[in-house]
Amino acid sequence: MSLSVDVQGRCTAYDGNEGEHLFRGFMKPAKTDSTSLTPQQILRRRNDEEVIQLIADYRRTRRAEIRDRIVLQYSNLVEGVARRFHGAAEPVEDLAQEGYIGLITAIDLYDPTKNVKFSTYSTHFIIGQIKHCLRDRGKIIKEPAWLQELNQKVSRVIESLTQELGDAPSNEEIGRMMGMAEEQVAELMMTREIFKVSSIDGGSEREEDNGQTVNIERRKTGDQMVGFQLPLEERIVLDTAMDKLKDLEQQVIAEFYFKDLNQTEIAKLLGISCNYVSHILRTSTKKLKKILVTDEMIEAQRNLAHLQKRVTEQQIAPEPHSMVDPLTRLYNRYYYESRLEEEMSRSSREGKKVSVIFLRIQNFSPFRTQNGTLPADEALTETTQTIRGCIRRVDILTRYDKDTFALILPFTGETGALVLERLRGKLSILYEAKGWSRGGIGLTIRMGMATCPDEARQGMALTLCAIGRMENAESVPEIEERKAA
């Protein structure tokens, strides 16, 4: 056998008899030899090799069970990434579900020939999916993704032109840079103001006195100003707040924002320095912010007191809906309905299927009456744990009613039938072992499944289809008796 090495450190081994390439690759340092690796490093390398093989098999066959094995390999990665966002307004469990969707997308798109480690590749998709979820849910006013991207591009263009020109650019200059008409830029600027929750609540406490912190708020269109085209009601509120400022502060704000004068022109008009004008603009806008926030809080307190008075007079106590069932710790029907709409929208957008399974415990109320509350609660919790053991982490399990469970299976079509059979088998074994299916009033299970978009394209229609099949289905003991016969 002969060995050759090129200038890039690549080595090739040849068989002296047949001339075949026995090995080709980059020479590795001696420390990467398996004898110098720790047991954890060796195990990690074997796991990576196993995952690469699974991904290759999945790319060739597109079998869902192979993809599920890969997902299980990286469950710790998904949950670890989700815990990084624990300070967000969403539960970590929901963020983990979004992370699993990103992991599935990474599995579908990963190309082993690019020489990128799969864990690194999938981490970007997991983080991206979670951030996408937080972006969509985190705003009071929902803003389309394409509009957010366009606004970000406009902000970058404005910042670049401001640095280049030394002043805020006009709509014509922005449109020339972005390849848009001036009227379209003006409409976009108005849209940016509409989607703001508060028009003055964006000031920073750490602004420096450089005379340029306020200029960026100005947007010129020829001789017109579009920055303060406010509705009549908001203009009245602003005028009322400005009446509480000093006369000089009111005059500076009026000249700068409403008459389109720059700081130098205002300084010459009033006979003061440019630095003093900049100082007045900064301090007066902060005062306006405090005034508006204080007035808003007072108005909110008045409205709350008025509402409490009406509730007391009518003797009506508010009944907020809890989203979590206290016994099983599962989300309830309200959560199911909201998440189902989201998953169906995602499946329609990505051209994939989503299935729902309904599962009812028959004779649950008579069983509770005959045996007591504790055995009935045990049956519910054990059923919940068994169902959890039969589904993926990305699947959404909810308690739809007192004796009914609803299960959402994202990116699942025909393979949902396998989940149905697995649930039947596991629950049959559980009920037989516990003795719940025997006696005068025995518990039985009925299940039904429906798939979007094959059988329904709306959430209510999909739910009714699954419930109808559950009502007409045979119970688990009936199926076992028929098989035995």
C-alpha positions as CSV (number, residue, x, y, z in Angstrom):
1,M,0.0,0.0,0.0
2,S,1.3,3.5,-0.8
3,L,0.3,6.9,0.7
4,S,0.4,10.3,-1.0
5,V,-0.2,13.8,0.6
6,D,-0.9,17.0,-1.4
7,V,-0.1,20.6,-0.4
8,Q,-3.5,21.1,1.3
9,G,-2.9,18.3,3.7
10,R,-5.2,15.8,1.9
11,C,-4.0,12.3,1.9
12,T,-4.8,9.3,-0.3
13,A,-4.1,5.6,0.3
14,Y,-3.7,3.2,-2.6
15,D,-3.7,-0.6,-2.8
16,G,-0.4,-1.7,-4.5
17,N,-2.1,-4.5,-6.4
18,E,-5.3,-3.2,-7.8
19,G,-4.7,0.6,-7.6
20,E,-8.0,1.3,-5.8
21,H,-8.4,4.2,-3.4
22,L,-8.6,2.8,0.1
23,F,-8.9,6.2,1.9
24,R,-9.1,9.8,0.9
25,G,-9.5,12.8,3.3
26,F,-7.8,15.5,5.2
27,M,-5.0,14.4,7.6
28,K,-6.1,14.8,11.2
29,P,-3.9,15.7,14.1
30,A,-2.8,12.9,16.3
31,K,-5.0,14.1,19.2
32,T,-8.2,13.3,17.3
33,D,-7.3,9.5,17.4
34,S,-10.1,7.6,19.1
35,T,-7.6,6.4,21.8
36,S,-7.2,10.0,23.0
37,L,-10.9,10.8,23.1
38,T,-13.0,10.7,26.3
39,P,-15.9,8.3,26.5
40,Q,-18.3,11.3,26.2
41,Q,-16.6,12.5,23.0
42,I,-16.7,9.0,21.5
43,L,-20.4,8.6,22.4
44,R,-21.1,12.0,20.8
45,R,-19.3,11.1,17.6
46,R,-21.2,7.9,17.4
47,N,-24.5,9.7,17.9
48,D,-23.6,12.2,15.2
49,E,-22.7,9.4,12.8
50,E,-26.0,7.7,13.6
51,V,-28.0,10.9,13.0
52,I,-26.3,11.5,9.6
53,Q,-27.2,7.9,8.6
54,L,-30.8,8.4,9.7
55,I,-31.0,11.7,7.8
56,A,-29.7,10.0,4.7
57,D,-32.3,7.2,5.1
58,Y,-35.0,9.8,5.6
59,R,-34.0,11.8,2.5
60,R,-34.2,8.6,0.5
61,T,-37.4,7.1,1.9
62,R,-39.3,10.1,3.5
63,R,-40.6,7.8,6.2
64,A,-42.2,9.6,9.2
65,E,-40.9,7.1,11.7
66,I,-37.3,7.8,10.8
67,R,-37.9,11.5,11.2
68,D,-39.4,10.9,14.6
69,R,-36.3,9.1,15.7
70,I,-34.2,12.1,14.7
71,V,-36.5,14.4,16.6
72,L,-36.2,12.3,19.7
73,Q,-32.4,12.5,19.4
74,Y,-32.5,16.3,19.7
75,S,-35.2,16.8,22.2
76,N,-32.7,18.1,24.8
77,L,-31.5,20.7,22.2
78,V,-35.0,22.0,21.5
79,E,-35.9,22.3,25.2
80,G,-32.6,23.9,26.0
81,V,-33.1,26.6,23.3
82,A,-36.7,27.1,24.5
83,R,-35.5,27.8,28.0
84,R,-33.3,30.6,26.7
85,F,-36.5,32.5,26.1
86,H,-38.0,31.9,29.6
87,G,-38.3,35.6,30.1
88,A,-40.8,35.9,27.2
89,A,-44.5,36.3,27.7
90,E,-45.2,32.7,26.3
91,P,-44.9,29.5,28.3
92,V,-41.7,27.5,27.8
93,E,-43.8,24.5,26.7
94,D,-45.3,26.5,23.9
95,L,-41.9,27.7,22.8
96,A,-40.6,24.1,22.8
97,Q,-43.5,23.1,20.5
98,E,-42.5,25.8,18.1
99,G,-38.9,24.7,18.4
100,Y,-39.8,21.2,17.4
101,I,-41.5,22.6,14.3
102,G,-38.2,24.3,13.5
103,L,-36.3,21.1,14.1
104,I,-38.7,19.2,11.7
105,T,-38.1,21.9,9.0
106,A,-34.3,21.5,9.5
107,I,-34.6,17.8,9.0
108,D,-36.5,18.3,5.8
109,L,-34.0,20.8,4.4
110,Y,-30.7,19.5,5.7
111,D,-28.1,18.6,3.0
112,P,-25.2,16.4,4.4
113,T,-23.1,17.3,1.4
114,K,-22.7,20.9,2.6
115,N,-20.3,19.7,5.4
116,V,-22.3,21.6,8.1
117,K,-22.9,19.9,11.5
118,F,-26.6,19.1,11.8
119,S,-26.9,20.3,15.4
120,T,-25.5,23.7,14.3
121,Y,-27.8,23.8,11.3
122,S,-30.9,22.8,13.2
123,T,-30.2,25.3,16.1
124,H,-30.7,28.2,13.7
125,F,-34.1,26.9,12.5
126,I,-35.2,26.2,16.1
127,I,-34.3,29.7,17.3
128,G,-35.8,31.3,14.1
129,Q,-39.1,29.4,14.6
130,I,-39.3,30.5,18.3
131,K,-38.5,34.1,17.4
132,H,-41.1,34.0,14.6
133,C,-43.7,32.9,17.1
134,L,-42.7,35.6,19.6
135,R,-42.9,38.2,16.9
136,D,-46.4,37.2,15.8
137,R,-47.8,37.0,19.3
138,G,-45.8,39.7,21.0
139,K,-47.5,42.8,19.4
140,I,-50.8,44.4,20.4
141,I,-51.5,45.3,16.8
142,K,-50.6,42.4,14.4
143,E,-48.3,43.6,11.7
144,P,-47.7,41.3,8.6
145,A,-44.3,39.8,8.2
146,W,-43.7,41.4,4.8
147,L,-44.5,44.9,6.2
148,Q,-42.1,44.3,9.1
149,E,-39.3,43.4,6.7
150,L,-40.2,46.5,4.5
151,N,-40.1,48.8,7.6
152,Q,-36.7,47.4,8.6
153,K,-35.4,48.1,5.1
154,V,-36.8,51.6,5.2
155,S,-35.2,52.2,8.6
156,R,-31.8,51.1,7.3
157,V,-32.2,53.4,4.3
158,I,-33.2,56.4,6.4
159,E,-30.2,55.8,8.7
160,S,-27.8,55.6,5.8
161,L,-29.2,58.7,4.1
162,T,-29.2,60.7,7.3
163,Q,-25.5,60.0,7.8
164,E,-24.7,60.8,4.2
165,L,-26.8,64.0,3.9
166,G,-26.5,65.3,7.5
167,D,-30.3,65.7,7.8
168,A,-33.4,63.6,7.7
169,P,-34.1,62.5,4.0
170,S,-37.3,63.4,2.2
171,N,-39.7,60.8,0.8
172,E,-38.4,61.4,-2.7
173,E,-34.8,60.6,-1.6
174,I,-36.0,57.5,0.3
175,G,-38.0,56.3,-2.7
176,R,-35.1,56.9,-5.1
177,M,-32.9,54.7,-2.9
178,M,-35.5,51.9,-2.6
179,G,-36.9,52.0,-6.1
180,M,-40.4,53.1,-4.9
181,A,-42.7,56.0,-5.8
182,E,-42.8,59.0,-3.5
183,E,-46.5,58.4,-2.8
184,Q,-45.8,54.8,-1.8
185,V,-43.1,56.0,0.7
186,A,-45.6,58.5,2.2
187,E,-48.2,55.8,2.6
188,L,-45.6,53.5,4.2
189,M,-44.6,56.3,6.7
190,M,-48.2,56.8,7.7
191,T,-48.5,53.0,8.2
192,R,-45.5,53.1,10.5
193,E,-47.3,55.6,12.6
194,I,-50.5,53.6,12.7
195,F,-48.8,50.5,14.0
196,K,-47.1,52.4,16.8
197,V,-48.8,51.8,20.2
198,S,-47.7,55.3,21.4
199,S,-46.5,58.2,19.3
200,I,-44.3,59.8,22.0
201,D,-43.4,56.9,24.2
202,G,-40.2,56.1,22.2
203,G,-37.7,58.6,23.8
204,S,-34.6,57.3,25.4
205,E,-33.4,58.4,28.8
206,R,-29.8,58.1,27.6
207,E,-29.9,60.6,24.6
208,E,-26.8,62.7,24.3
209,D,-27.0,66.5,23.8
210,N,-25.7,66.5,20.2
211,G,-28.6,68.3,18.6
212,Q,-29.4,65.3,16.3
213,T,-31.6,63.1,18.5
214,V,-34.9,64.8,17.4
215,N,-34.2,65.4,13.7
216,I,-34.8,61.7,12.8
217,E,-38.5,62.1,13.7
218,R,-38.9,64.6,10.9
219,R,-40.1,63.4,7.5
220,K,-40.3,66.0,4.7
221,T,-42.4,65.8,1.5
222,G,-41.6,69.0,-0.3
223,D,-43.1,71.7,1.9
224,Q,-45.4,69.3,3.7
225,M,-44.9,67.6,7.1
226,V,-46.4,64.1,7.6
227,G,-44.9,63.3,11.0
228,F,-47.9,64.8,12.9
229,Q,-50.9,64.0,10.8
230,L,-52.8,62.9,13.8
231,P,-56.6,62.2,14.1
232,L,-58.7,65.0,15.6
233,E,-59.1,63.2,18.9
234,E,-55.4,62.7,19.4
235,R,-54.6,66.3,18.3
236,I,-57.0,67.6,21.0
237,V,-55.3,65.4,23.6
238,L,-51.9,66.7,22.4
239,D,-53.0,70.4,22.5
240,T,-54.3,69.9,26.0
241,A,-51.0,68.4,27.2
242,M,-49.0,71.3,25.5
243,D,-51.0,73.9,27.4
244,K,-49.2,72.6,30.6
245,L,-45.8,73.5,29.2
246,K,-44.0,76.8,29.4
247,D,-44.6,79.4,26.7
248,L,-41.0,79.1,25.3
249,E,-41.3,75.3,25.2
250,Q,-44.6,75.5,23.4
251,Q,-43.2,78.0,20.9
252,V,-40.1,75.8,20.2
253,I,-42.2,72.6,19.7
254,A,-44.6,74.5,17.4
255,E,-41.9,76.0,15.2
256,F,-40.0,72.7,15.0
257,Y,-42.8,70.1,14.5
258,F,-45.6,72.1,12.9
259,K,-43.8,74.9,10.9
260,D,-40.9,72.8,9.7
261,L,-38.1,75.0,10.9
262,N,-34.7,73.6,11.8
263,Q,-32.9,74.2,15.1
264,T,-30.7,77.0,13.6
265,E,-33.7,78.9,12.2
266,I,-35.5,78.6,15.5
267,A,-32.5,79.9,17.4
268,K,-32.2,82.9,15.1
269,L,-36.0,83.6,15.4
270,L,-36.0,83.4,19.2
271,G,-32.6,84.9,19.8
272,I,-31.2,81.8,21.7
273,S,-28.4,79.3,21.0
274,C,-28.8,76.1,19.0
275,N,-27.7,74.0,22.0
276,Y,-30.5,75.6,24.1
277,V,-33.1,74.8,21.3
278,S,-31.9,71.2,21.3
279,H,-32.1,71.1,25.1
280,I,-35.7,72.5,25.1
281,L,-36.8,70.0,22.5
282,R,-35.4,67.1,24.4
283,T,-36.8,68.1,27.8
284,S,-40.2,69.3,26.6
285,T,-40.9,66.0,24.7
286,K,-40.0,64.2,27.9
287,K,-42.5,66.4,29.8
288,L,-45.1,65.7,27.2
289,K,-44.6,62.0,27.6
290,K,-45.0,62.2,31.4
291,I,-48.1,64.4,31.0
292,L,-49.8,62.1,28.5
293,V,-48.9,58.9,30.4
294,T,-50.3,60.5,33.7
295,D,-53.5,61.6,32.0
296,E,-53.9,58.2,30.5
297,M,-53.5,56.5,33.8
298,I,-56.0,58.8,35.5
299,E,-58.5,58.1,32.7
300,A,-57.9,54.4,33.0
301,Q,-58.4,54.5,36.8
302,R,-61.7,56.4,36.2
303,N,-62.9,53.8,33.7
304,L,-61.9,51.0,36.1
305,A,-63.7,52.6,39.0
306,H,-66.8,53.1,36.8
307,L,-66.7,49.5,35.6
308,Q,-66.3,48.2,39.2
309,K,-69.3,50.3,40.2
310,R,-71.4,48.8,37.4
311,V,-70.4,45.3,38.4
312,T,-71.3,45.9,42.0
313,E,-74.6,47.4,41.1
314,Q,-75.5,44.5,38.9
315,Q,-74.0,41.9,41.2
316,I,-72.1,40.4,38.4
317,A,-68.7,38.9,39.2
318,P,-66.2,38.5,36.3
319,E,-65.4,34.9,35.5
320,P,-62.1,34.7,33.6
321,H,-61.5,31.5,31.7
322,S,-58.5,29.5,32.9
323,M,-56.5,28.0,30.1
324,V,-55.1,25.1,32.1
325,D,-57.0,22.2,33.7
326,P,-56.1,22.0,37.4
327,L,-56.2,18.2,37.6
328,T,-54.4,16.9,34.5
329,R,-52.4,20.2,34.0
330,L,-53.5,20.1,30.3
331,Y,-54.7,23.1,28.3
332,N,-58.4,23.2,27.9
333,R,-61.0,23.6,25.1
334,Y,-60.3,27.4,24.6
335,Y,-56.6,26.7,24.1
336,Y,-57.4,23.9,21.7
337,E,-59.6,26.0,19.5
338,S,-57.1,28.9,19.2
339,R,-54.1,26.5,18.5
340,L,-56.1,24.5,16.0
341,E,-56.7,27.7,13.9
342,E,-53.0,28.5,14.0
343,E,-51.9,24.9,13.0
344,M,-54.4,24.8,10.2
345,S,-53.2,28.2,8.9
346,R,-49.6,27.0,9.0
347,S,-50.5,23.7,7.2
348,S,-52.3,25.7,4.5
349,R,-49.4,28.0,4.2
350,E,-46.7,25.3,4.0
351,G,-48.8,22.8,2.0
352,K,-48.8,20.1,4.8
353,K,-51.5,18.2,6.6
354,V,-52.7,18.4,10.2
355,S,-54.9,15.9,12.0
356,V,-57.0,15.9,15.2
357,I,-58.0,13.0,17.4
358,F,-60.8,13.0,19.9
359,L,-60.8,10.5,22.7
360,R,-63.7,10.0,25.1
361,I,-63.9,7.9,28.3
362,Q,-67.3,6.3,28.2
363,N,-69.3,5.8,31.5
364,F,-67.0,8.2,33.3
365,S,-69.8,10.0,35.3
366,P,-71.4,6.7,36.5
367,F,-67.9,5.4,37.3
368,R,-67.3,8.5,39.5
369,T,-70.7,8.1,41.2
370,Q,-70.1,4.4,42.0
371,N,-66.4,4.4,42.9
372,G,-65.8,7.9,44.2
373,T,-63.8,11.0,43.2
374,L,-60.3,9.6,43.9
375,P,-60.5,6.6,41.6
376,A,-62.1,8.7,38.9
377,D,-59.3,11.3,39.2
378,E,-56.8,8.5,39.1
379,A,-58.3,7.2,35.9
380,L,-58.1,10.7,34.3
381,T,-54.4,11.3,35.3
382,E,-53.3,7.7,34.3
383,T,-55.1,8.2,30.9
384,T,-53.3,11.5,30.5
385,Q,-49.9,10.0,31.2
386,T,-50.6,7.1,28.8
387,I,-51.6,9.4,26.0
388,R,-48.5,11.5,26.6
389,G,-46.3,8.4,26.2
390,C,-47.8,7.6,22.8
391,I,-47.4,11.0,21.1
392,R,-44.6,13.3,20.1
393,R,-43.6,16.4,22.0
394,V,-44.7,18.6,19.2
395,D,-48.2,17.2,19.4
396,I,-50.8,19.2,21.4
397,L,-52.8,17.4,24.0
398,T,-55.8,19.2,25.6
399,R,-58.7,18.3,27.9
400,Y,-61.7,19.2,25.7
401,D,-64.4,18.3,28.2
402,K,-64.7,16.5,31.6
403,D,-64.4,13.1,29.9
404,T,-63.0,14.0,26.5
405,F,-59.5,14.7,25.3
406,A,-58.6,16.5,22.0
407,L,-55.2,15.9,20.3
408,I,-53.7,18.1,17.5
409,L,-51.1,16.4,15.3
410,P,-49.1,18.9,13.3
411,F,-47.6,17.8,10.0
412,T,-49.5,14.5,10.2
413,G,-51.7,12.9,7.6
414,E,-52.2,9.2,7.0
415,T,-49.7,8.3,9.8
416,G,-52.3,9.6,12.3
417,A,-54.0,6.2,12.0
418,L,-50.8,4.6,13.5
419,V,-51.2,7.0,16.5
420,L,-54.8,5.9,16.8
421,E,-54.0,2.2,16.9
422,R,-51.1,2.8,19.4
423,L,-53.5,4.7,21.7
424,R,-56.1,1.9,21.5
425,G,-53.5,-0.7,22.4
426,K,-51.9,1.2,25.3
427,L,-55.2,2.3,26.9
428,S,-56.7,-1.2,26.5
429,I,-53.7,-2.6,28.5
430,L,-54.0,0.1,31.1
431,Y,-57.8,-0.3,31.7
432,E,-57.5,-4.1,31.9
433,A,-54.5,-3.9,34.3
434,K,-56.3,-1.4,36.6
435,G,-59.6,-3.3,36.4
436,W,-61.5,-0.2,35.3
437,S,-63.0,-2.0,32.3
438,R,-64.5,-4.8,34.4
439,G,-67.5,-4.7,36.8
440,G,-71.0,-3.4,36.5
441,I,-69.9,0.0,35.2
442,G,-66.7,-0.4,33.3
443,L,-64.8,2.4,31.5
444,T,-64.3,2.2,27.7
445,I,-62.6,4.4,25.2
446,R,-64.0,5.8,21.9
447,M,-61.9,7.6,19.4
448,G,-62.3,9.5,16.1
449,M,-59.8,11.2,13.8
450,A,-60.1,13.8,11.0
451,T,-57.4,15.3,8.7
452,C,-57.0,18.8,7.1
453,P,-57.3,19.5,4.2
454,D,-58.5,16.1,3.1
455,E,-61.7,16.1,5.1
456,A,-62.2,19.7,6.3
457,R,-60.5,23.1,5.8
458,Q,-61.9,25.0,8.8
459,G,-61.3,24.3,12.5
460,M,-65.0,23.9,13.5
461,A,-65.7,21.6,10.5
462,L,-62.5,19.5,11.3
463,T,-63.6,19.2,15.0
464,L,-67.1,18.2,14.2
465,C,-65.9,15.6,11.8
466,A,-63.6,14.0,14.4
467,I,-66.3,14.1,17.1
468,G,-68.8,12.5,14.7
469,R,-66.4,9.6,14.0
470,M,-65.8,9.3,17.7
471,E,-69.5,9.0,18.5
472,N,-70.0,6.3,15.8
473,A,-66.8,4.4,16.6
474,E,-66.6,1.1,18.5
475,S,-65.1,1.2,22.0
476,V,-61.8,-0.4,22.8
477,P,-63.3,-3.5,24.6
478,E,-65.7,-4.0,21.7
479,I,-62.8,-4.1,19.2
480,E,-60.9,-6.6,21.3
481,E,-63.9,-8.9,21.6
482,R,-64.5,-8.8,17.8
483,K,-60.8,-9.6,17.2
484,A,-61.0,-12.5,19.6
485,A,-64.1,-13.9,17.9
